[in-house]
Amino acid sequence: MNSDTQLYIDGQWRMGRGGQAPVLNPANEETIGSLALADKADLDDALAAAERGFEKWRRTSAFERSKLMRRAAELLRERNESVARAMTMEQGKPLADSRLEAAAGADVIDWFAEEGRRAYGRVIPARAANVAQLVVKEPVGPVAAFSPWNFPINQAVRKISAALAAGCSIIIKCPEDTPASCAALVAAFADAGLPAGVLNLVFGDPAAISAYLIPHPTIRKISFTGSTAVGKQLASLAGLHMKRVTMELGGHAPAIVFEDADVDRAVKVLATSKFRNAGQICVAPTRFIVHESVYPKFVDGFVSAAKSIKVGDGLAEGVTMGPLAHERRLEAMEAFTADAVSHGAKVACGGARIGNRGYFFAPTVLTDVPVEARVMNEEPFGPVAIVSFFRDYEAAISEANRLPYGLAAYAYTKSAKTMADVGRDVESGMVSINHHGLALPELPFGGVKDSGYGSEGGAEALEAYFNPKLVTQMT
């Protein structure tokens, strides 16, 4: 049983005035705990706490902020096993993956802790000898952040760490599907000695919470990770109130395999990346665009890799893919597959639910999928891969850029010219060639077009939490 999860407001764990909701294990559909739900009064308390916390934290030196964050990272590492088990039980991913996510979360905290110590301003040479022109960086203010369930720690820790490193306070609304692992992350900061009010955790109705927090005058910055449809609504609301926004939204990542690619390597890396976390990854390769000369070999290898995946309870030994996180995703996979087949697509493997208990769906490979099928146009966010072929470079790039998404893209080739061309021509916030080198703390992480704007990683992420102020003075 996971312990019941509470809100964290103004330095105190407490129940919410909005009641409680059950938390289910997606592997067996059993209730494993409950979470507290916030109502408007709880949000008012969190807002008041964040305002007080900001005034205290902004005056804490970057050096002291960094030391406290490093302590939080060490606590998260020490608690890795318990955090990972909670994550697997409520989200479904294999325990080994949960351990890696929790460990990576600690690395993110460390990186932002150090980056915050080096968020320097600058001196601009003046036109007069007695004028000094300084640019200083000030924390933007209290932040409202909204994180998703697919990576409960990975997504939340980026928002929390960037905000704290910059000197901001934050209210983070974490997902109701995966509350315990999010709470464990917050607990690491709390137990490291973070002052009351600097970090506040709430759960509850997503639409109601976002509609209340975003327009509130206390909040000066919004960070959201989630679907494009919801992101557009929240960005519109934030724009009405002149709030700075970072949006990390949906994707439908193309993966181009050229005729000179190392096909065996491409199959191995792409299949691993596609079916990790049961495909519930915004940057997962989804549309596999393969040159006709290597298409048969790629399909055979990819299908073989998909069939070799061991699907089961994430706590079981040897399992490499767990269930989908909830029933909604299971129903979506069934609908995408049925729609594709109705349009003439072929199911090379998978295509159906596994068993009748838990939200398991077989790793699925679809071929001959016409462009009109839903899965070719809507982010599947599940273990469904679409493989098609191309004849020339222009056709591959055209398909890669066809959709309004632009989060991640992948390519495999041995040609230096093709690598350069892909890096230039593909419309995406991130392009990874011959490997999957995304999501490291020091790298930018974000998209273009309907996949959002701003960065959740690298120095670019930290800049979004600062206001640059010009101070020009004459002596």
Secondary structure, 3 states (H helix, E strand, C coil): CCCCECEEECCEEECCCCCEEEEEECCCCEEEEEEECCCHHHHHHHHHHHHHHHHHHCCCCHHHHHHHHHHHHHHHHHCHHHHHHHHHHHHCCCHHHHHHHHHHHHHHHHHHHHHHCCCCCEEECCCCCCEEEEEEEEECCCEEEECCCCCHHHHHHHHHHHHHHHCCCEEEECCCCCHHHHHHHHHHHHHCCCCCCCEEEECCCHHHHHHHHCCCCCCCEEEEECCHHHHHHHHHHHHHCCCEEEEECCCCEEEEECCCCCHHHHHHHHHHHHHHHHHCCCCCEEEEEEECCCHHHHHHHHHHHHHCCCECCCCCCCCCECCCCCHHHHHHHHHHHHHHHHCCCEEEECCCECCCCCCCECCEEEECCCCCCHHHCCCCCCCEEEEEEECCHHHHHHHHCCCCCCCEEEEECCCHHHHHHHHHHCCCCEEEECCCCCCCCCCCCCCCHHHEECCCCHHHHHHCCEEEEEEEEEC
